[in-house]
Amino acid sequence: QAQLVESGGGSVQPGGSLRLSCAASGLTLDYYAMGWFRQAPGKEREFVAAISRGGGNTYYADSVKGRFAISRDNAKNTVYLQMNTLKPEDTAVYYCAAKGTIYVTSIFYSKTGDEYDYWGQGTQVTVSS
């Protein structure tokens, strides 16, 4: 059974950093483009970052560009989201998602990620002083 499990969330002060991980089981991430999304209370789920199968292409929401970095280690079947200079408005539940594709360079970044095939259960990130 395909499963994505996020970890690394927590509480941090503004300006701090966190590194989220997304470990896959039951599917080989080599064949999947990956994305990170987030959902704050009372708000719609929104795109954060995406990475192609091979890792050569990435794309970020304007709100996190220059602060967040998505990466992947296909040998470990894991995707990461390094989050720096965190702000209170980054507070949300963060989800990773996998999109099967035959194209090594494709990335997917629709607003709510409806095209993604698999989703994790999410990890809470709280940025507060």
MODAFEN-V769383 format. One record per residue. N is the residue number from 1. RES is the residue in three letters. SS is DSSP state (helix for helix, strand for strand, loop for the rest). PHI is phi as a letter, one per 40 degrees, with the letter a starting at -180 (NA if undefined). OMEGA is omega in degrees with one decimal (* if undefined). Layout:
n=N res=RES ss=SS phi=PHI omega=OMEGA
n=N res=RES ss=SS phi=PHI omega=OMEGA
This chain:
n=1 res=GLN ss=loop phi=NA omega=-179.0
n=2 res=ALA ss=loop phi=c omega=-178.2
n=3 res=GLN ss=strand phi=a omega=171.8
n=4 res=LEU ss=strand phi=b omega=-178.3
n=5 res=VAL ss=strand phi=b omega=177.8
n=6 res=GLU ss=strand phi=c omega=174.9
n=7 res=SER ss=strand phi=a omega=176.1
n=8 res=GLY ss=loop phi=h omega=177.5
n=9 res=GLY ss=loop phi=c omega=179.6
n=10 res=GLY ss=strand phi=i omega=179.5
n=11 res=SER ss=strand phi=b omega=-178.0
n=12 res=VAL ss=strand phi=a omega=177.0
n=13 res=GLN ss=loop phi=c omega=175.3
n=14 res=PRO ss=loop phi=d omega=-176.6
n=15 res=GLY ss=loop phi=g omega=-178.5
n=16 res=GLY ss=loop phi=c omega=-176.7
n=17 res=SER ss=loop phi=b omega=171.7
n=18 res=LEU ss=strand phi=a omega=174.5
n=19 res=ARG ss=strand phi=b omega=177.0
n=20 res=LEU ss=strand phi=c omega=175.2
n=21 res=SER ss=strand phi=b omega=176.9
n=22 res=CYS ss=strand phi=b omega=-178.7
n=23 res=ALA ss=strand phi=b omega=-178.3
n=24 res=ALA ss=strand phi=b omega=171.3
n=25 res=SER ss=strand phi=b omega=-179.5
n=26 res=GLY ss=loop phi=g omega=173.2
n=27 res=LEU ss=loop phi=a omega=-177.4
n=28 res=THR ss=loop phi=c omega=-172.5
n=29 res=LEU ss=helix phi=c omega=175.3
n=30 res=ASP ss=helix phi=d omega=-174.3
n=31 res=TYR ss=helix phi=c omega=-174.7
n=32 res=TYR ss=strand phi=b omega=162.6
n=33 res=ALA ss=strand phi=c omega=-174.4
n=34 res=MET ss=strand phi=b omega=178.2
n=35 res=GLY ss=strand phi=a omega=170.5
n=36 res=TRP ss=strand phi=b omega=177.1
n=37 res=PHE ss=strand phi=b omega=177.1
n=38 res=ARG ss=strand phi=a omega=177.4
n=39 res=GLN ss=strand phi=a omega=176.4
n=40 res=ALA ss=loop phi=c omega=-179.4
n=41 res=PRO ss=loop phi=d omega=176.9
n=42 res=GLY ss=loop phi=g omega=-178.3
n=43 res=LYS ss=loop phi=b omega=177.9
n=44 res=GLU ss=loop phi=c omega=174.1
n=45 res=ARG ss=loop phi=c omega=-178.0
n=46 res=GLU ss=strand phi=b omega=178.5
n=47 res=PHE ss=strand phi=c omega=176.9
n=48 res=VAL ss=strand phi=b omega=-175.7
n=49 res=ALA ss=strand phi=a omega=178.9
n=50 res=ALA ss=strand phi=a omega=179.5
n=51 res=ILE ss=strand phi=a omega=-179.2
n=52 res=SER ss=loop phi=c omega=-178.5
n=53 res=ARG ss=loop phi=d omega=-176.9
n=54 res=GLY ss=loop phi=c omega=179.6
n=55 res=GLY ss=loop phi=g omega=-176.0
n=56 res=GLY ss=loop phi=c omega=179.9
n=57 res=ASN ss=loop phi=b omega=175.5
n=58 res=THR ss=strand phi=b omega=179.8
n=59 res=TYR ss=strand phi=a omega=-175.0
n=60 res=TYR ss=strand phi=b omega=168.9
n=61 res=ALA ss=loop phi=c omega=-179.4
n=62 res=ASP ss=loop phi=d omega=-175.7
n=63 res=SER ss=loop phi=c omega=-177.5
n=64 res=VAL ss=loop phi=b omega=-176.9
n=65 res=LYS ss=loop phi=d omega=-179.1
n=66 res=GLY ss=loop phi=g omega=179.4
n=67 res=ARG ss=loop phi=b omega=-178.1
n=68 res=PHE ss=strand phi=b omega=176.5
n=69 res=ALA ss=strand phi=a omega=177.3
n=70 res=ILE ss=strand phi=c omega=178.4
n=71 res=SER ss=strand phi=a omega=-179.5
n=72 res=ARG ss=strand phi=a omega=174.6
n=73 res=ASP ss=strand phi=b omega=-175.0
n=74 res=ASN ss=loop phi=c omega=177.6
n=75 res=ALA ss=loop phi=c omega=178.6
n=76 res=LYS ss=loop phi=c omega=-179.8
n=77 res=ASN ss=loop phi=f omega=-172.4
n=78 res=THR ss=strand phi=b omega=174.8
n=79 res=VAL ss=strand phi=b omega=-175.9
n=80 res=TYR ss=strand phi=b omega=169.9
n=81 res=LEU ss=strand phi=b omega=176.0
n=82 res=GLN ss=strand phi=c omega=-176.4
n=83 res=MET ss=strand phi=b omega=-179.9
n=84 res=ASN ss=loop phi=b omega=178.2
n=85 res=THR ss=loop phi=f omega=-175.9
n=86 res=LEU ss=loop phi=c omega=-179.2
n=87 res=LYS ss=loop phi=b omega=177.9
n=88 res=PRO ss=helix phi=d omega=-179.5
n=89 res=GLU ss=helix phi=c omega=173.0
n=90 res=ASP ss=helix phi=c omega=179.0
n=91 res=THR ss=loop phi=c omega=-177.1
n=92 res=ALA ss=strand phi=a omega=166.0
n=93 res=VAL ss=strand phi=c omega=-177.6
n=94 res=TYR ss=strand phi=b omega=-178.3
n=95 res=TYR ss=strand phi=b omega=168.3
n=96 res=CYS ss=strand phi=b omega=-177.1
n=97 res=ALA ss=strand phi=a omega=-178.2
n=98 res=ALA ss=strand phi=b omega=179.5
n=99 res=LYS ss=strand phi=b omega=178.1
n=100 res=GLY ss=strand phi=c omega=179.5
n=101 res=THR ss=loop phi=a omega=177.2
n=102 res=ILE ss=loop phi=c omega=-175.4
n=103 res=TYR ss=loop phi=c omega=-174.8
n=104 res=VAL ss=loop phi=c omega=-173.8
n=105 res=THR ss=loop phi=b omega=-175.8
n=106 res=SER ss=loop phi=c omega=171.5
n=107 res=ILE ss=loop phi=b omega=-173.9
n=108 res=PHE ss=loop phi=b omega=-172.8
n=109 res=TYR ss=loop phi=a omega=173.1
n=110 res=SER ss=loop phi=c omega=-170.9
n=111 res=LYS ss=loop phi=d omega=-175.5
n=112 res=THR ss=loop phi=b omega=173.5
n=113 res=GLY ss=loop phi=g omega=-176.5
n=114 res=ASP ss=loop phi=c omega=-178.1
n=115 res=GLU ss=loop phi=c omega=-177.8
n=116 res=TYR ss=loop phi=c omega=-173.5
n=117 res=ASP ss=loop phi=c omega=-176.0
n=118 res=TYR ss=strand phi=b omega=-178.8
n=119 res=TRP ss=strand phi=b omega=172.2
n=120 res=GLY ss=loop phi=c omega=-176.9
n=121 res=GLN ss=loop phi=c omega=176.7
n=122 res=GLY ss=loop phi=g omega=175.1
n=123 res=THR ss=strand phi=b omega=-174.6
n=124 res=GLN ss=strand phi=c omega=172.2
n=125 res=VAL ss=strand phi=b omega=-179.9
n=126 res=THR ss=strand phi=b omega=179.6
n=127 res=VAL ss=strand phi=b omega=-174.6
n=128 res=SER ss=loop phi=a omega=175.6
n=129 res=SER ss=loop phi=c omega=*
